[in-house]
Amino acid sequence: MVEDAERVHIRRALERSSKSVSRTAELLGISRKTLWEKMKRLGVTA
């Protein structure tokens, strides 16, 4: 359930940033590396 919410949050941030991983990480307040790790774990693609 928490993973579902995190997945949705990341996908929405990706949409707002035109799929830019750098901008998405900035919007979420996390590093690009952390974002990539979360995306891989959650099965989210840019």
mmCIF file as Biopython writes it, N, C-alpha, C and O atoms, coordinates in Angstrom:
data_model
#
loop_
_atom_site.group_PDB
_atom_site.id
_atom_site.type_symbol
_atom_site.label_atom_id
_atom_site.label_alt_id
_atom_site.label_comp_id
_atom_site.label_asym_id
_atom_site.label_entity_id
_atom_site.label_seq_id
_atom_site.pdbx_PDB_ins_code
_atom_site.Cartn_x
_atom_site.Cartn_y
_atom_site.Cartn_z
_atom_site.occupancy
_atom_site.B_iso_or_equiv
_atom_site.auth_seq_id
_atom_site.auth_asym_id
_atom_site.pdbx_PDB_model_num
ATOM 1   N N  . MET A ? 1  ? 0.817  -1.186 0.000   1.0 0.0 1  A 1 
ATOM 2   C CA . MET A ? 1  ? 0.000  0.000  0.000   1.0 0.0 1  A 1 
ATOM 3   C C  . MET A ? 1  ? 0.867  1.260  0.000   1.0 0.0 1  A 1 
ATOM 4   O O  . MET A ? 1  ? 0.597  2.190  -0.760  1.0 0.0 1  A 1 
ATOM 5   N N  . VAL A ? 2  ? 1.891  1.304  0.829   1.0 0.0 2  A 1 
ATOM 6   C CA . VAL A ? 2  ? 2.801  2.445  0.840   1.0 0.0 2  A 1 
ATOM 7   C C  . VAL A ? 2  ? 3.550  2.515  -0.481  1.0 0.0 2  A 1 
ATOM 8   O O  . VAL A ? 2  ? 3.767  3.601  -1.020  1.0 0.0 2  A 1 
ATOM 9   N N  . GLU A ? 3  ? 3.947  1.356  -1.004  1.0 0.0 3  A 1 
ATOM 10  C CA . GLU A ? 3  ? 4.646  1.334  -2.289  1.0 0.0 3  A 1 
ATOM 11  C C  . GLU A ? 3  ? 3.754  1.861  -3.403  1.0 0.0 3  A 1 
ATOM 12  O O  . GLU A ? 3  ? 4.234  2.555  -4.300  1.0 0.0 3  A 1 
ATOM 13  N N  . ASP A ? 4  ? 2.466  1.544  -3.363  1.0 0.0 4  A 1 
ATOM 14  C CA . ASP A ? 4  ? 1.535  2.056  -4.370  1.0 0.0 4  A 1 
ATOM 15  C C  . ASP A ? 4  ? 1.482  3.579  -4.324  1.0 0.0 4  A 1 
ATOM 16  O O  . ASP A ? 4  ? 1.514  4.234  -5.366  1.0 0.0 4  A 1 
ATOM 17  N N  . ALA A ? 5  ? 1.403  4.138  -3.133  1.0 0.0 5  A 1 
ATOM 18  C CA . ALA A ? 5  ? 1.350  5.594  -2.973  1.0 0.0 5  A 1 
ATOM 19  C C  . ALA A ? 5  ? 2.648  6.234  -3.465  1.0 0.0 5  A 1 
ATOM 20  O O  . ALA A ? 5  ? 2.624  7.273  -4.125  1.0 0.0 5  A 1 
ATOM 21  N N  . GLU A ? 6  ? 3.772  5.613  -3.142  1.0 0.0 6  A 1 
ATOM 22  C CA . GLU A ? 6  ? 5.066  6.136  -3.574  1.0 0.0 6  A 1 
ATOM 23  C C  . GLU A ? 6  ? 5.176  6.081  -5.097  1.0 0.0 6  A 1 
ATOM 24  O O  . GLU A ? 6  ? 5.673  7.019  -5.719  1.0 0.0 6  A 1 
ATOM 25  N N  . ARG A ? 7  ? 4.717  4.993  -5.689  1.0 0.0 7  A 1 
ATOM 26  C CA . ARG A ? 7  ? 4.729  4.828  -7.143  1.0 0.0 7  A 1 
ATOM 27  C C  . ARG A ? 7  ? 3.915  5.943  -7.818  1.0 0.0 7  A 1 
ATOM 28  O O  . ARG A ? 7  ? 4.371  6.555  -8.784  1.0 0.0 7  A 1 
ATOM 29  N N  . VAL A ? 8  ? 2.725  6.196  -7.306  1.0 0.0 8  A 1 
ATOM 30  C CA . VAL A ? 8  ? 1.859  7.250  -7.856  1.0 0.0 8  A 1 
ATOM 31  C C  . VAL A ? 8  ? 2.525  8.618  -7.700  1.0 0.0 8  A 1 
ATOM 32  O O  . VAL A ? 8  ? 2.502  9.430  -8.626  1.0 0.0 8  A 1 
ATOM 33  N N  . HIS A ? 9  ? 3.110  8.872  -6.544  1.0 0.0 9  A 1 
ATOM 34  C CA . HIS A ? 9  ? 3.775  10.150 -6.267  1.0 0.0 9  A 1 
ATOM 35  C C  . HIS A ? 9  ? 4.923  10.385 -7.255  1.0 0.0 9  A 1 
ATOM 36  O O  . HIS A ? 9  ? 5.063  11.485 -7.790  1.0 0.0 9  A 1 
ATOM 37  N N  . ILE A ? 10 ? 5.732  9.371  -7.496  1.0 0.0 10 A 1 
ATOM 38  C CA . ILE A ? 10 ? 6.853  9.496  -8.429  1.0 0.0 10 A 1 
ATOM 39  C C  . ILE A ? 10 ? 6.336  9.696  -9.849  1.0 0.0 10 A 1 
ATOM 40  O O  . ILE A ? 10 ? 6.853  10.543 -10.578 1.0 0.0 10 A 1 
ATOM 41  N N  . ARG A ? 11 ? 5.334  8.938  -10.250 1.0 0.0 11 A 1 
ATOM 42  C CA . ARG A ? 11 ? 4.784  9.090  -11.608 1.0 0.0 11 A 1 
ATOM 43  C C  . ARG A ? 11 ? 4.220  10.487 -11.831 1.0 0.0 11 A 1 
ATOM 44  O O  . ARG A ? 11 ? 4.426  11.072 -12.894 1.0 0.0 11 A 1 
ATOM 45  N N  . ARG A ? 12 ? 3.519  11.025 -10.852 1.0 0.0 12 A 1 
ATOM 46  C CA . ARG A ? 12 ? 2.971  12.384 -10.979 1.0 0.0 12 A 1 
ATOM 47  C C  . ARG A ? 12 ? 4.088  13.419 -11.079 1.0 0.0 12 A 1 
ATOM 48  O O  . ARG A ? 12 ? 3.998  14.361 -11.866 1.0 0.0 12 A 1 
ATOM 49  N N  . ALA A ? 13 ? 5.132  13.244 -10.287 1.0 0.0 13 A 1 
ATOM 50  C CA . ALA A ? 13 ? 6.264  14.169 -10.344 1.0 0.0 13 A 1 
ATOM 51  C C  . ALA A ? 13 ? 6.955  14.072 -11.701 1.0 0.0 13 A 1 
ATOM 52  O O  . ALA A ? 13 ? 7.380  15.089 -12.249 1.0 0.0 13 A 1 
ATOM 53  N N  . LEU A ? 14 ? 7.075  12.863 -12.249 1.0 0.0 14 A 1 
ATOM 54  C CA . LEU A ? 14 ? 7.661  12.695 -13.580 1.0 0.0 14 A 1 
ATOM 55  C C  . LEU A ? 14 ? 6.828  13.414 -14.636 1.0 0.0 14 A 1 
ATOM 56  O O  . LEU A ? 14 ? 7.379  14.046 -15.537 1.0 0.0 14 A 1 
ATOM 57  N N  . GLU A ? 15 ? 5.520  13.323 -14.532 1.0 0.0 15 A 1 
ATOM 58  C CA . GLU A ? 15 ? 4.643  14.018 -15.478 1.0 0.0 15 A 1 
ATOM 59  C C  . GLU A ? 15 ? 4.828  15.530 -15.377 1.0 0.0 15 A 1 
ATOM 60  O O  . GLU A ? 15 ? 4.903  16.214 -16.397 1.0 0.0 15 A 1 
ATOM 61  N N  . ARG A ? 16 ? 4.903  16.052 -14.162 1.0 0.0 16 A 1 
ATOM 62  C CA . ARG A ? 16 ? 5.073  17.500 -13.963 1.0 0.0 16 A 1 
ATOM 63  C C  . ARG A ? 16 ? 6.416  17.990 -14.490 1.0 0.0 16 A 1 
ATOM 64  O O  . ARG A ? 16 ? 6.546  19.152 -14.877 1.0 0.0 16 A 1 
ATOM 65  N N  . SER A ? 17 ? 7.408  17.116 -14.506 1.0 0.0 17 A 1 
ATOM 66  C CA . SER A ? 17 ? 8.750  17.526 -14.922 1.0 0.0 17 A 1 
ATOM 67  C C  . SER A ? 17 ? 9.062  17.107 -16.351 1.0 0.0 17 A 1 
ATOM 68  O O  . SER A ? 17 ? 10.228 17.090 -16.747 1.0 0.0 17 A 1 
ATOM 69  N N  . SER A ? 18 ? 8.052  16.771 -17.121 1.0 0.0 18 A 1 
ATOM 70  C CA . SER A ? 18 ? 8.235  16.332 -18.515 1.0 0.0 18 A 1 
ATOM 71  C C  . SER A ? 18 ? 9.187  15.145 -18.609 1.0 0.0 18 A 1 
ATOM 72  O O  . SER A ? 18 ? 9.995  15.062 -19.534 1.0 0.0 18 A 1 
ATOM 73  N N  . LYS A ? 19 ? 9.088  14.228 -17.649 1.0 0.0 19 A 1 
ATOM 74  C CA . LYS A ? 19 ? 9.875  12.988 -17.601 1.0 0.0 19 A 1 
ATOM 75  C C  . LYS A ? 19 ? 11.366 13.206 -17.343 1.0 0.0 19 A 1 
ATOM 76  O O  . LYS A ? 19 ? 12.168 12.299 -17.567 1.0 0.0 19 A 1 
ATOM 77  N N  . SER A ? 20 ? 11.747 14.392 -16.877 1.0 0.0 20 A 1 
ATOM 78  C CA . SER A ? 20 ? 13.142 14.663 -16.538 1.0 0.0 20 A 1 
ATOM 79  C C  . SER A ? 20 ? 13.444 14.094 -15.152 1.0 0.0 20 A 1 
ATOM 80  O O  . SER A ? 20 ? 12.875 14.530 -14.151 1.0 0.0 20 A 1 
ATOM 81  N N  . VAL A ? 21 ? 14.340 13.125 -15.110 1.0 0.0 21 A 1 
ATOM 82  C CA . VAL A ? 21 ? 14.675 12.495 -13.831 1.0 0.0 21 A 1 
ATOM 83  C C  . VAL A ? 21 ? 15.352 13.505 -12.901 1.0 0.0 21 A 1 
ATOM 84  O O  . VAL A ? 21 ? 15.083 13.516 -11.700 1.0 0.0 21 A 1 
ATOM 85  N N  . SER A ? 22 ? 16.214 14.340 -13.442 1.0 0.0 22 A 1 
ATOM 86  C CA . SER A ? 22 ? 16.887 15.349 -12.613 1.0 0.0 22 A 1 
ATOM 87  C C  . SER A ? 22 ? 15.879 16.303 -11.994 1.0 0.0 22 A 1 
ATOM 88  O O  . SER A ? 22 ? 15.938 16.586 -10.798 1.0 0.0 22 A 1 
ATOM 89  N N  . ARG A ? 23 ? 14.961 16.795 -12.803 1.0 0.0 23 A 1 
ATOM 90  C CA . ARG A ? 23 ? 13.939 17.732 -12.307 1.0 0.0 23 A 1 
ATOM 91  C C  . ARG A ? 23 ? 12.994 17.034 -11.327 1.0 0.0 23 A 1 
ATOM 92  O O  . ARG A ? 23 ? 12.583 17.627 -10.329 1.0 0.0 23 A 1 
ATOM 93  N N  . THR A ? 24 ? 12.654 15.787 -11.610 1.0 0.0 24 A 1 
ATOM 94  C CA . THR A ? 24 ? 11.776 15.027 -10.720 1.0 0.0 24 A 1 
ATOM 95  C C  . THR A ? 24 ? 12.427 14.859 -9.353  1.0 0.0 24 A 1 
ATOM 96  O O  . THR A ? 24 ? 11.782 15.055 -8.323  1.0 0.0 24 A 1 
ATOM 97  N N  . ALA A ? 25 ? 13.702 14.495 -9.346  1.0 0.0 25 A 1 
ATOM 98  C CA . ALA A ? 25 ? 14.418 14.336 -8.075  1.0 0.0 25 A 1 
ATOM 99  C C  . ALA A ? 25 ? 14.423 15.651 -7.308  1.0 0.0 25 A 1 
ATOM 100 O O  . ALA A ? 25 ? 14.238 15.670 -6.092  1.0 0.0 25 A 1 
ATOM 101 N N  . GLU A ? 26 ? 14.635 16.746 -8.026  1.0 0.0 26 A 1 
ATOM 102 C CA . GLU A ? 26 ? 14.629 18.066 -7.398  1.0 0.0 26 A 1 
ATOM 103 C C  . GLU A ? 26 ? 13.250 18.370 -6.799  1.0 0.0 26 A 1 
ATOM 104 O O  . GLU A ? 26 ? 13.152 18.851 -5.670  1.0 0.0 26 A 1 
ATOM 105 N N  . LEU A ? 27 ? 12.189 18.087 -7.561  1.0 0.0 27 A 1 
ATOM 106 C CA . LEU A ? 27 ? 10.824 18.314 -7.066  1.0 0.0 27 A 1 
ATOM 107 C C  . LEU A ? 27 ? 10.541 17.506 -5.803  1.0 0.0 27 A 1 
ATOM 108 O O  . LEU A ? 27 ? 9.874  17.983 -4.884  1.0 0.0 27 A 1 
ATOM 109 N N  . LEU A ? 28 ? 11.055 16.277 -5.769  1.0 0.0 28 A 1 
ATOM 110 C CA . LEU A ? 28 ? 10.802 15.390 -4.639  1.0 0.0 28 A 1 
ATOM 111 C C  . LEU A ? 28 ? 11.763 15.615 -3.475  1.0 0.0 28 A 1 
ATOM 112 O O  . LEU A ? 28 ? 11.558 15.085 -2.384  1.0 0.0 28 A 1 
ATOM 113 N N  . GLY A ? 29 ? 12.813 16.402 -3.710  1.0 0.0 29 A 1 
ATOM 114 C CA . GLY A ? 29 ? 13.775 16.683 -2.646  1.0 0.0 29 A 1 
ATOM 115 C C  . GLY A ? 29 ? 14.691 15.514 -2.334  1.0 0.0 29 A 1 
ATOM 116 O O  . GLY A ? 29 ? 15.135 15.343 -1.199  1.0 0.0 29 A 1 
ATOM 117 N N  . ILE A ? 30 ? 14.972 14.701 -3.362  1.0 0.0 30 A 1 
ATOM 118 C CA . ILE A ? 30 ? 15.875 13.558 -3.194  1.0 0.0 30 A 1 
ATOM 119 C C  . ILE A ? 30 ? 16.929 13.588 -4.295  1.0 0.0 30 A 1 
ATOM 120 O O  . ILE A ? 30 ? 16.783 14.308 -5.282  1.0 0.0 30 A 1 
ATOM 121 N N  . SER A ? 31 ? 17.985 12.807 -4.123  1.0 0.0 31 A 1 
ATOM 122 C CA . SER A ? 31 ? 19.035 12.759 -5.139  1.0 0.0 31 A 1 
ATOM 123 C C  . SER A ? 31 ? 18.574 11.942 -6.344  1.0 0.0 31 A 1 
ATOM 124 O O  . SER A ? 31 ? 17.652 11.133 -6.243  1.0 0.0 31 A 1 
ATOM 125 N N  . ARG A ? 32 ? 19.225 12.163 -7.480  1.0 0.0 32 A 1 
ATOM 126 C CA . ARG A ? 32 ? 18.904 11.383 -8.681  1.0 0.0 32 A 1 
ATOM 127 C C  . ARG A ? 32 ? 19.144 9.900  -8.427  1.0 0.0 32 A 1 
ATOM 128 O O  . ARG A ? 32 ? 18.366 9.054  -8.866  1.0 0.0 32 A 1 
ATOM 129 N N  . LYS A ? 33 ? 20.224 9.591  -7.717  1.0 0.0 33 A 1 
ATOM 130 C CA . LYS A ? 33 ? 20.536 8.191  -7.425  1.0 0.0 33 A 1 
ATOM 131 C C  . LYS A ? 33 ? 19.410 7.542  -6.624  1.0 0.0 33 A 1 
ATOM 132 O O  . LYS A ? 33 ? 18.981 6.429  -6.931  1.0 0.0 33 A 1 
ATOM 133 N N  . THR A ? 34 ? 18.937 8.240  -5.600  1.0 0.0 34 A 1 
ATOM 134 C CA . THR A ? 34 ? 17.844 7.715  -4.781  1.0 0.0 34 A 1 
ATOM 135 C C  . THR A ? 34 ? 16.589 7.531  -5.623  1.0 0.0 34 A 1 
ATOM 136 O O  . THR A ? 34 ? 15.892 6.524  -5.498  1.0 0.0 34 A 1 
ATOM 137 N N  . LEU A ? 35 ? 16.301 8.511  -6.486  1.0 0.0 35 A 1 
ATOM 138 C CA . LEU A ? 35 ? 15.124 8.399  -7.347  1.0 0.0 35 A 1 
ATOM 139 C C  . LEU A ? 35 ? 15.252 7.189  -8.262  1.0 0.0 35 A 1 
ATOM 140 O O  . LEU A ? 35 ? 14.304 6.413  -8.393  1.0 0.0 35 A 1 
ATOM 141 N N  . TRP A ? 36 ? 16.412 7.014  -8.900  1.0 0.0 36 A 1 
ATOM 142 C CA . TRP A ? 36 ? 16.605 5.855  -9.784  1.0 0.0 36 A 1 
ATOM 143 C C  . TRP A ? 36 ? 16.416 4.547  -9.016  1.0 0.0 36 A 1 
ATOM 144 O O  . TRP A ? 36 ? 15.797 3.614  -9.529  1.0 0.0 36 A 1 
ATOM 145 N N  . GLU A ? 37 ? 16.939 4.470  -7.800  1.0 0.0 37 A 1 
ATOM 146 C CA . GLU A ? 37 ? 16.785 3.257  -6.985  1.0 0.0 37 A 1 
ATOM 147 C C  . GLU A ? 37 ? 15.315 2.985  -6.677  1.0 0.0 37 A 1 
ATOM 148 O O  . GLU A ? 37 ? 14.857 1.846  -6.760  1.0 0.0 37 A 1 
ATOM 149 N N  . LYS A ? 38 ? 14.579 4.040  -6.319  1.0 0.0 38 A 1 
ATOM 150 C CA . LYS A ? 38 ? 13.147 3.889  -6.033  1.0 0.0 38 A 1 
ATOM 151 C C  . LYS A ? 38 ? 12.391 3.470  -7.291  1.0 0.0 38 A 1 
ATOM 152 O O  . LYS A ? 38 ? 11.525 2.597  -7.238  1.0 0.0 38 A 1 
ATOM 153 N N  . MET A ? 39 ? 12.721 4.094  -8.422  1.0 0.0 39 A 1 
ATOM 154 C CA . MET A ? 39 ? 12.048 3.764  -9.679  1.0 0.0 39 A 1 
ATOM 155 C C  . MET A ? 39 ? 12.290 2.299  -10.043 1.0 0.0 39 A 1 
ATOM 156 O O  . MET A ? 39 ? 11.367 1.601  -10.463 1.0 0.0 39 A 1 
ATOM 157 N N  . LYS A ? 40 ? 13.515 1.841  -9.884  1.0 0.0 40 A 1 
ATOM 158 C CA . LYS A ? 40 ? 13.841 0.447  -10.193 1.0 0.0 40 A 1 
ATOM 159 C C  . LYS A ? 40 ? 13.069 -0.501 -9.276  1.0 0.0 40 A 1 
ATOM 160 O O  . LYS A ? 40 ? 12.490 -1.488 -9.732  1.0 0.0 40 A 1 
ATOM 161 N N  . ARG A ? 41 ? 13.067 -0.190 -7.982  1.0 0.0 41 A 1 
ATOM 162 C CA . ARG A ? 41 ? 12.381 -1.038 -6.998  1.0 0.0 41 A 1 
ATOM 163 C C  . ARG A ? 41 ? 10.873 -1.085 -7.240  1.0 0.0 41 A 1 
ATOM 164 O O  . ARG A ? 41 ? 10.236 -2.120 -7.041  1.0 0.0 41 A 1 
ATOM 165 N N  . LEU A ? 42 ? 10.311 0.048  -7.671  1.0 0.0 42 A 1 
ATOM 166 C CA . LEU A ? 42 ? 8.862  0.149  -7.849  1.0 0.0 42 A 1 
ATOM 167 C C  . LEU A ? 42 ? 8.398  -0.156 -9.276  1.0 0.0 42 A 1 
ATOM 168 O O  . LEU A ? 42 ? 7.198  -0.205 -9.544  1.0 0.0 42 A 1 
ATOM 169 N N  . GLY A ? 43 ? 9.356  -0.361 -10.194 1.0 0.0 43 A 1 
ATOM 170 C CA . GLY A ? 43 ? 8.992  -0.655 -11.579 1.0 0.0 43 A 1 
ATOM 171 C C  . GLY A ? 43 ? 8.469  0.548  -12.344 1.0 0.0 43 A 1 
ATOM 172 O O  . GLY A ? 43 ? 7.619  0.411  -13.224 1.0 0.0 43 A 1 
ATOM 173 N N  . VAL A ? 44 ? 8.978  1.734  -12.007 1.0 0.0 44 A 1 
ATOM 174 C CA . VAL A ? 44 ? 8.560  2.970  -12.677 1.0 0.0 44 A 1 
ATOM 175 C C  . VAL A ? 44 ? 9.602  3.323  -13.733 1.0 0.0 44 A 1 
ATOM 176 O O  . VAL A ? 44 ? 10.803 3.262  -13.472 1.0 0.0 44 A 1 
ATOM 177 N N  . THR A ? 45 ? 9.138  3.691  -14.926 1.0 0.0 45 A 1 
ATOM 178 C CA . THR A ? 45 ? 10.053 4.109  -15.986 1.0 0.0 45 A 1 
ATOM 179 C C  . THR A ? 45 ? 9.824  5.573  -16.325 1.0 0.0 45 A 1 
ATOM 180 O O  . THR A ? 45 ? 8.731  6.107  -16.139 1.0 0.0 45 A 1 
ATOM 181 N N  . ALA A ? 46 ? 10.879 6.213  -16.828 1.0 0.0 46 A 1 
ATOM 182 C CA . ALA A ? 46 ? 10.779 7.634  -17.197 1.0 0.0 46 A 1 
ATOM 183 C C  . ALA A ? 46 ? 10.311 7.786  -18.620 1.0 0.0 46 A 1 
ATOM 184 O O  . ALA A ? 46 ? 10.168 8.908  -19.107 1.0 0.0 46 A 1 
#
